[in-house]
Amino acid sequence: MNSNYTGQWCDALVELFLACGITHFFVAPGHRCAPIVAAIQKNPKAQIYCGYDERSLGFFALGFSKKSRIPSVVVMTSGTAVANLHPSVAEAYESDIPLIIFSADRPFELRDSAANQTMDQVGIFSSHVHESLDIPVPDPRADFHKSLGKIEQAIFQAVAQSGPVHINLQLRDPLNNVPHPHEGDFSLASVPKFNSKKFVQNSLPAQDFSYDRLSGKRVLVGLGECAPGPAQEAILSCAEKLNWAIYADVLSNLRFAPKKNVLKHFDLALSIAKFNEQFQPDVILYAGGRLVSKRFWAFVEGTNSELLRLMDTPKNYDQSGRFERVFCGPLAKFFEGVEKNVKSGPREFLSAQVLWNEKIATKILGFLEIPVHNEAYFACRLLNLTDQDINFFISSSMPIRYIDSLATSVTRRIDTLANRGVNGIDGVISSALGAALVDNKPMVLLIGDMAFLHDTNGLSFISQVSAPVMVIVLNNAGGGIFHHLEVAKNTELVTPYLDSPHQVSLGHLCRAHGIAHKIVISPKDFDICVREFFSVKKSIVLEVQTDKVENARHFKSFMQSINEIDATARQP
């Protein structure tokens, strides 16, 4: 038994987390949080991961919970250490990721007194958490079970609302190994047994829905971010039977399915004026989470189609405010019911969209024959070289846009992930490595150089990950995305004030962390390195160097060719 009351209290706290099925703890160093860390460290059922940078550590935990859908606990000391968690907390909130932030704090009597490493931590995450608790100093004269009951409720909020919660625990010096005169006969045997089953989220009740609204109709299913599961198979089966078209977002985990009715290049089609003139589905069913495509929302604003929203979470993802919410529950359940009760739509509708998709695909093939200073070539070539199931983490900015617009079908299972809640480029390396903890499949991260530089401390986590990791950095020495925008015409503004040119040696950064690094000069080198990774499964950073101005010029020329496409097939 621990020799002081605080230590025993923390032991019981860890047992509570474990009883609720939470086993992964991500710990940053600090004296104030030492009793909590000690309780985690000595419990054989706890999995503990360490990091010296709280900002990266928060994303490391977020990546694990994003992939596993199981809450993780991030533990840190008092002061600015807590504030460093805000970016990952905001991302978790906007992406519905269960995350528990457990901060140690000075006792209340030291607040607002100029005490060292003390600041107001209560409510620091504001509206970005579902629950914020300030737990008083453990004291044997207080009701122990009431404190744990409050923490149990916060855990429930993290699971039930699928998002972050903050638990702030006041701790008083001395922290360790000092018996308290009032501790009495306290022991772990007095901790109540918690039933973790109560934390399983029940499906949300479905509203009554008339299947007649879909029978015989021309239907487009827009599937946003969606974790792998039964929903994808149910949507495919339903759409194939009913002649429906599917716009599968890059994070839908349906995007790479080798099925004709999955319109791989729908986002590009929406950039074509003639396509928009003829494409008028009767119904658009929007399911899942966020969509990367801005063009989809522009189309929704101008369409006369009936707009129906299928939800598997109460969170609002409708940017237009025009969708009618008709179902809230498991998506697979809805589409299985539709397949049994709805008549097929006209085959000609689907055939017309497939024709457009094929014509765009032909243009893409021509564009991807340009390997020099063409980042899209390497992004898509990566998927063509993938000969086994992988986890695929994609950074915001241009990498995710290349894959969403240009990538085609693959035969292997690729589970796609990204931080699209706030669409930031910080914490990407850490998030990918956190997701790699969940299984032993190779993790492939596609990232730009600016996002890489934002999170180089995340490279320190590779030593704690057993799965092989390949990081592919598209390095154009700055923020190349700005050269794809209208602002690029203002050359004096773009460089250096927006595109942030740099001469940082990524190789030196990798060597500092003891990670293999290689600069890829030619397409042949790229192919050799990627194939070698899948063969030997040794973690590596591959740096593809490009020129951002030339890359943008290639892409603009490609988009002009897309706008010239005319698929003459018309809907009935």
N, C-alpha and C positions, 0 to 999 in steps of 0.2 A: 504493500500500500504506500502511496506517496506520502512523504513526511510533512507536508503542509497542506492547508485547506485549499489554497489557490491551485496547487498541483492536482489535488483530487477533483476539484471542480472541473478543471480542463480535461482530466481523464474521462470524466462522465460526459463532457461535451463531445469528445471524439467518439465515444460509444454511441451517443445519440445520432451523430452523422452516419456512422456505420450501420446502425439499425435501420436507418432510412434508405439504405442502399447506396450511400455516397462514400466512395472509397478513395478517390483521387484528390490529393491535397498538393497545392502549388505554393511553395514557401519562399519568401524573401527574408534576408537576414535582418536581425534587429534584436536589441536587448528586451524591449518592452513586450514583444510577442514570444519570448523564450518559453514561458510555461505552456503555451498552446503548442509550439513546435515540439517541445519535449514530449507532450502527450501523444502527438501524432507519431513521432519518431519511434517510440517504444511499443506502439501497438502493432502487432504483426499483421493485422488485417488491413492496415492503411498503406496505400501507395503514395510515396512522397517524392516530389520533384522540386528542385531548387533553382533559383535564378537571382542574380544580383541586381537586375534592373526591373523595377516593379511594372513599368509600362509594358515591356516585352513579356514579363511573366503573366500579366493579365490576359494578353492575347494568346499565350501558350495554353492557358486554362480554357479560354474561349474556344480555341480550335478543337480541343478534346471534347468539350460539351457540344459543339456544333456537329461533330461527326457522330458522337455516341448518343446524343440527346439525353444524357445523364448529367445532373448538376455536378460541378466541381467546386472546390473551396480554395480561395486565394487568401493566404495569410500574410500580413505585413505588420511592421511596427508603426509607431505614431508619426505624425508630422506630414511633411510633403510626400512621404512614401505612399500615403493614401491617395493624395491628389493625382499621383502618376497613374492610378488605375482608371481615371475618368474616360480616356478614349476607348478602352476595352469595355467599360460598363455601358457607355453610350451605344457602341456597336451591338452589344448583347441585347440591350433594350429594343433597339430598332429591328433586330433580326430574330427576336423571340428565342434567345439562347438562355437556358437556365444556368445561372452563375451566382455563387455565394461569395461575397466579399466580407472577409472577417478581419477587421482592423483592431489592433491593440491601441489603447489610449491611456493618457495620464488620468488619474482620478479627478473627480469634479472640482475638488478644492484647489487644484493647480491650474485650472483653466483661467484665462484672462489674468495671468499673474506674472508673465514674462518667464515662466518656467521653460527650461530647455526642451526643444523638440516638441513643443506643444502648440496646437492650433485648434480651431473649432472644426472638429471632424463630423459632428452630428449633422446629418442632412446634407453632407458635402456633395452628394450625387444628385440632389434635387429631384426633378421629375423623371430621372433616368433609371430609377429603381422602383419596384413594386412594393417594397417594404423597407423601412429604415428604423433600426432599433438601437437604442443607447442603453446597454446593460450595465448596471452599477457594479461596483467592486464586489467580487465574491466575498460573502460574509456569512459565517455559520448562523448568525442571528436572523438572517433573511430566509425566506422560503425558497429553498433550492429548486424545488419542482416548478414553482411559478416562473422562474427565470428560464429553465429549460423548456417549459411549455411555450413561452414567447418565441424562443428560437425554433422550436418545432413548427410553430405557425409560420415563421418566415421561410423555412424550408418548403412547407406546403405551398406558399405563394410562389416560390421559384419554380416549382413543378407545375402547379395548376395554371399559372398565368404565363409559364414558359418565358422567364426573363430573370434579370438580376435582382438580388436583394442585398442589403448592407446591414451587417451586424457589427456594432462598435462596442468593444468590451473594455471597460475601465479596469486597470490593474495598478495596484499600489506597491511601492517598494517596502521591504525587500521581496523580490519576485519568487525565489526558489529556496526550497529545503529549509524553511523556517516554520516550525510547528506553531499553530495558533492556539491560544489558551482555551478557546471555546469550541474547538473542532469536535470534541466528544467522540462518539462512536461512528462517525460518518464513514461509509465505505461504498464501493461501487454496487454492492448488493442492494443498496437502497434506491438505485436508479430504476425507474419504471421501464418495463419492456415495451418498446414502441413497435407498432405494427406498420411495417413499411408499405403494405398493400394499400393503405389509405392514400398513399401519394401517387398511385396510378391514376392518370388523368382519364376521366370518363369521356366518351364521345359526346359531343354537343348535340342537343335535340334537333332533328331535322324538321323544317317546316313542311306543311302540305304543299305538294307541287303537282300540277297537272301535266302529265306527259304529252298531252295533246299540243302543248305549246312548242314541241320539238318535232312532232311527227311529220314526215315528208318535207322537212325544211332543209335549206342550204345552211349548214352550220359550220362555224369555225370555232374550234376549241383553242383558247389561249392558255397555256399552262406555264405559270411562273415558277419561282423557286420551289422545289419539292424534294424532300429527302427520299432516297430509294425505298420502295415498299410496294404494296399491292396496287396503289393508285395508277402507276404507269401501265401496268399490264391491263388493268380494267379499262383505261382510256383507249389504249391501242385496240383492244378487242372490240369495244363499242364503236369506235370511229371506223374501223375496217368494215364492220357489218353495215353501218348506216351511211357510208360514203361521205363521211365528214372529214374536213381538213383539220390538221393540227399545227398550230404555231407553238413549238416547244422551245422555251427559253433555254439558254445555255446552262442554267442551273436547275432545270426541270428534271434532270436525270432521265430524260427521254429524247434529248436533242440529237444523240448519235445513233438512234435506232434505225436499222436498215429497212425502213418502211416508206413506201412512196407517199402515203398521206401525211407523213411528218415533213412539213415544208421547211427544209434546212435553211433556206435563204429568204424566208418571208420578210425579214427586216429590210433586206436589200430591195425586194420587190416593192415595198411601200415607198421607196425613193423614186419610183418610175411613175410618171404622170399617167401614162396609158393604163397601167395596172390599176391605179386608184380609180380611174373612170369606170372600169368594167367589174371591179371586185366589190360586189355588194351582197354579202351573205344576209340571209334572213335573220339569223341569230348569231351572236357572239357569246360563247360561254367562257367566262374568265375564271380560271381555277388556280389554286396555289398562291404563292407569295409574289414578291416583286418581279417585274420584268425589266430587263436591261434596256430594251428598245424604246427610244423616245418617239420613233416614228409610229409605233403602235398607238401611243396615246394621242398623237396628232390625228391619226386616222379615226380613232374613236370619237374625237370632238366633232368630226364632220359627217359621220355616218348616220344613216337612217335605220340601221339594223337594230333589232331588239337586243338589249344588253342585259345579260343575266350573270350574276355573281355567285359562284360556288365557293364556300368558305370552309376551311378546316380549322380555323382559329377565329376568334372574335375581332382580331386586329384588322383595321381598315387599310387595304392596299389599293383602293380605287382612287387614282389621282384625278379622275375626271368628275367624280361625284355623280355619274350618270347610270351606273350599273344598279339594277334591282337585285337585292339579296334574296335569293330563292331557296338556298340550302346552306345549312351549317352543320357539318359532321364529317365523317370519313369520306373522302372523295371516291374511293373504290366502291363504297356502298351506293352512292348516287349513280355512277356509270353502270354498275351491274343492273340496277333497276331500269335505267334507260334502255339498255340493250335488250331487255326482255319485253319492254312495253312500247317502244317507239318504232314507227315505220321508217324505212330508209329514205334518205333524201336523194335527189337526182344525181346520177353518176356523172353527168356532164359538168356539174359544178366542181367536183373534185378533179376531174380530168383537166379542166381549164387551169386550175392552180398548179397541178403537177407539171403542165407544159411550161408555164412561166418559170417554175423552179428549175426545170431542166435547162432552159435557155440561159438562166443566170449561172447555173453550174458550169456550163460550157465557157462562159466568160471568165469565171473564176479559175478554171484550169489554165487558161491562157495567161492570166495574171500571175499565177503561182509558178510559171516557168521562168520568172525573173527572180533569181536568187540574190543578186547583188544589191545591197542596201534596201532590202525588202523584208521587213520584220514579219509580215504576214506569211511569207514563204516558210520561215523557220517555225512559226507557231503552228501552222497546219501540217508541216512535214513531221513534226513531233508526233502527232496523232497517227500519221501513216506508218510510223516506225514502231508504234506500240504493239507488241505482240503478246501481251499478257494483261490481266486485270490490274488496274491501278486506281489509286486515289489521285485526283487531279485538282490542285488548288490553283486558282487563277486570280491574279492581281487586278485591281481596278485600273482605270485609265485605258490605254490602248490594248493591252493583252486580252482582256475579256471581250472587247469589241471585235478583235480579229477572230476569235473563236466563235462568238455568237453569230457573226455575219457570214463567215467563210468556210468553217469546218464542215466536213461531210460525214457520211456514215462510217462507223467502225464496227468490227466484229467482236471485239473484246469489251468487257464491262468496264466502263469508266465512270466512277463516282465523282461528280464535280462539286466543288465547294468554292466559295468566295465570301469576302466580307462586303456585302452590299447594303447593310443596314444604313450606314452613313456614307458608304462609298469612299472611304478614306484610303490612303496608301500607307498608313502607319500600321505596324504590327503584323504585316502580311507573312513574313518569314516565321515568326513565332506561332501564328495561327495555323499555318500549314504543318509545322512540326507537332503542335498539340494534336491535330487531327491524326497525324501518323502514329500516335500512341495507341489508337483504338484497335488496329489490327496490324498484321505483318505484310500487307500488300505494299508494293513500292509506292512512295509518294513522289509525285512530280509537281513541281511548282514553276509556273510561268509568271515572270515578274519583270517589270522595267527597272532601270537603274536607279531612278529616284526613289521608288518604293523600297528597293534593296538597301539604299543608303539610310532610309528612315528607320530601318530595323536591323542593323548589323549586329546589335547585341543579341538578337534572336538566334544567331548562328551558334551561340554557346549551348543551346539546348540539344544540338544534334547528338552530342555524346550521351544523352539520356534517352534517345530514341533507338529502338532496335530495328525498325523497318528501314530499308535503304531509301535514301532521299536524293533526288536529282533536282537541283535548282537551275533553271535556264533563265539567264538574265539578258534581256534585250537592251543593250547598252548603246544609247545614242548620245551619251554625254550631256544629258539634260532632260527637260520636260518636252519631249517630242510631240505630245498631244496638241500643244498650242499651235504647231505648224499645220494642223489639220483644220483649224478654225478660221473664221473670217478675220480675227484679230491678227492673223499672220501677215496680212497686207501691211500692217504698221510695223515694219521691220525694226525700227529704232526702239519700239516698245517691247516687242517680243524678246529680242536678245539685247541685253541680258536679264531684263526685269521679270519676264514671265517664264522663259524656258530654262533659266538657272543653269547655264553651262558650267561644267566642272571637269577636273582632270584627276579625280580620285582613282587610285589604283585598287580595283576590286580584288585583284590577286593578292596584294599585300594584306588586305582585310581578311581574306580567307586564310592565309597562312598564319595570321595572328591567332586565329581560332583553331588552327590545326586541321583545316578542311581542304581536301584536294580541289584544285582550281585549274581550269584550262580555257584559254582563249580560242574560240572557233573562228577560223579564217575563211574556210570554204565550205560549200554544201557537203562535199565528200567528208571533210573532217567532222562535220556535224553528225552525219549518218554513222560514222565509225564510233564516235563518242556515245551516242544514244544507244546504239546496239550493244556496246561494251557494258554500259550501265545495266541494261536488262539481263546481260549474261552474268556478270560478276557480282552485281548488286552491292556495289560499294558507293557510298555517298560522295557526291561531287557537285561542284558549281561550274556550269558551262556558261561562258560569257560570249555572247554573239554581238560583235561590234558593228554598228551601222551608222550611217549619216542621217540625221533627222530631217534635213531639208530634202535630200534625195528620196528618202523613204516616203515623205509626204507627197512629193511630186509623183512618184509611182502610184500612190493610192488615189490621188485626185484624178489621174489619167484613167485609172480603172473605173472609178465612179462615173466618169463621163461616158465610158463605154456601156455601163449598166443602164444609164438613162436613155440610151439609144435602142434598147431592146423593145421589140414589138411582137408579142405572142398573139397571133391573129385569132386564136380560138375564143369564142364568145359564149357566155352563159345563155341558157334558154330564157 
